[in-house]
Amino acid sequence: MDDRFGALTFTRIYSGQVKKGDTILDTATGKTERVSRIVEMHANDREEVEEAQAGDIVALIGMKSVQTGHTLADPKQPATLEPMVFPDPVISIAVSPKKKGDNEKMGMAISKMVQEDPSFQVETDEESGEVILKGMGELHLDIKVDILKRTHGVEVEVGKPQVAYRESITRVLQDSYTHKKQSGGSGQYAKIDYSVEPGEVGSGFQFESKVTGGNVPREFWPAVQKGFETSIDKGPLAGYPVVDLKVTLTDGGFHPVDSSAIAFEIAAKAAYRQSLAKAGPQLLEPVMKVDVFTPEDYMGDVIGDLNRRRGMIKSQDPTLTGVRVKADVPLSEMFGYIGDLRTMTSGRGQFPWSSPTMPPAPATWPKR
C-alpha cells in the first residue's frame, strides 16, 4: 500500500511485454484487470514508464483483485506459473488498541497488512474475543506491530493469547429442583428430578427423558433440555464451557395452570447451577502435540526444557541431522517456545508446528 499511488502490485515479467492501458488476465481468479499505470521502483522514488518487457520488475497500479503469487497473462494466451508456497505461521500474539476508539482503525490496517504479506495471518478468537496475529517469528510480528504504530498510527497492547480451557464433571449425581413463583394471577411452577453424569469423551451435551406417567408432560421436555443446554457455556469452576455432559430427566411434577415451558426452562437453568458444583467439577486444558528437531548435542537441553513445561515425552527418533523429539505439552506453556528453542540450540533447532486451533480435540484434555 502506497500513500500516493494506493495499491502497488510488484510484478516480474517473464515473457512478452505489458503497456499502460493493457487488459490482462489473472489466471488464478479468471478476472481481467486493466493496467492504468506502470512505475519502476527506486527505493522511495517511483518513475512512471509507458511499458515494460521480459526481465523487468515493475509495479502495476490499478489491480483490484490480484494477490501475491497470482499469474498475469495475455487473455488470448493464458498461462499459469507454479504458485508460491508460503509456510504456516509458527508464533502468535494477542493485540488490542491502547485507545478504545481505535478498534475499527486497527482492523482496517491489519486487513491491508494481510493483503501485503501472505505469511502474516490474523484471526479473532471466538471465545476470548482477542485479535490474534500469526507470523513466522518474533521479529516478524515485532515489525508488524511497529508498522501499525508508524504507518497507521495505531498503538497496540501486546500479550499472549488466552488459553481456551474447558470444564467437566467426574461424578454421577441424582438431584431435584422445584421452581415456584407467585406474583398475583397465574404463577410459575415446575418440578424436575434428574441426574447429571460425565459423558463419553467427545460426546458433547446429551439429554434423555425417562419420565413415565405424565408427571412432566411431553411438551415440556424440550424446555428442560433447552435450559440445561444453554447453561453449559459457563461452568461452575471458572466460567469455561462444560463438555461431555449427560442429563437424564427421571421424574417431576407440574401444575395444570401455573406450569409452562418458560417455568421448566428456568427450573433447568437453576438445577444446572445447583448440581454441577456438587458433581466433582474439574478444569481441563488443551495439550499440543509437539514435534521438535534438534542436533544431538542439544537433545538433553531440549528434553529438559519440555519437561519443565509439564510436557510428556512420547518418542526420540534419530534422523540424519539430529534427533526428532515428539511430546505432548500444555498449550499454556508453549507461547514463545520457538525463541527459547533457538536460544538453546544456537539457532539450529526447528519447531515445525502450525498455530493451534484452540481448543484441540477433547481427547487431549487431561485433568489439570
C-alpha positions, 0 to 999 in steps of 0.5 A: 500500500502506497500513500500516493499511488494506493495499491502497488502490485510488484510484478516480474515479467517473464515473457512478452511485454505489458503497456499502460492501458493493457487488459490482462488476465489473472489466471488464478481468479479468471478476472481481467484487470486493466493496467492504468499505470506502470512505475519502476521502483527506486527505493522511495522514488517511483518513475512512471514508464509507458511499458515494460518487457521480459526481465523487468520488475515493475509495479502495476497500479490499478489491480483490484483483485490480484494477490501475491503469487497470482499469474498475469497473462495475455487473455488470448494466451493464458498461462499459469506459473507454479504458485508460491508456497508460503509456510504456516505461521509458527508464533502468535500474539494477542493485540488490542488498541491502547485507545478504545476508539481505535478498534475499527482503525486497527482492523482496517490496517491489519486487513491491508497488512494481510493483503501485503504479506501472505505469511502474516495471518490474523484471526479473532478468537471466538471465545476470548474475543482477542485479535490474534496475529500469526507470523513466522517469528518474533521479529516478524510480528515485532515489525508488524506491530511497529508498522501499525504504530508508524504507518497507521498510527495505531498503538497496540497492547501486546500479550499472549493469547488466552488459553481456551480451557474447558470444564467437566464433571467426574461424578454421577449425581441424582438431584431435584429442583422445584421452581415456584413463583407467585406474583398475583394471577397465574404463577410459575411452577415446575418440578424436575428430578434428574441426574447429571453424569460425565459423558463419553469423551467427545460426546458433547451435551446429551439429554434423555427423558425417562419420565413415565406417567405424565408427571412432566408432560411431553411438551415440556421436555424440550424446555428442560433440555433447552435450559440445561443446554444453554447453561453449559457455556459457563461452568461452575469452576471458572466460567469455561464451557462444560463438555461431555455432559449427560442429563437424564430427566427421571421424574417431576411434577407440574401444575395444570395452570401455573406450569409452562415451558418458560417455568421448566426452562428456568427450573433447568437453568437453576438445577444446572447451577445447583448440581454441577458444583456438587458433581466433582467439577474439574478444569481441563486444558488443551495439550499440543502435540509437539514435534521438535528437531534438534542436533544431538548435542542439544537433545538433553537441553531440549528434553529438559526444557519440555519437561519443565513445561509439564510436557510428556515425552512420547518418542526420540527418533534419530534422523540424519541431522539430529534427533526428532523429539515428539511430546505432548505439552500444555498449550499454556506453556508453549507461547514463545517456545520457538525463541527459547528453542533457538536460544538453546540450540544456537539457532539450529533447532526447528519447531515445525508446528502450525498455530493451534486451533484452540481448543484441540480435540477433547481427547487431549484434555487431561485433568489439570 
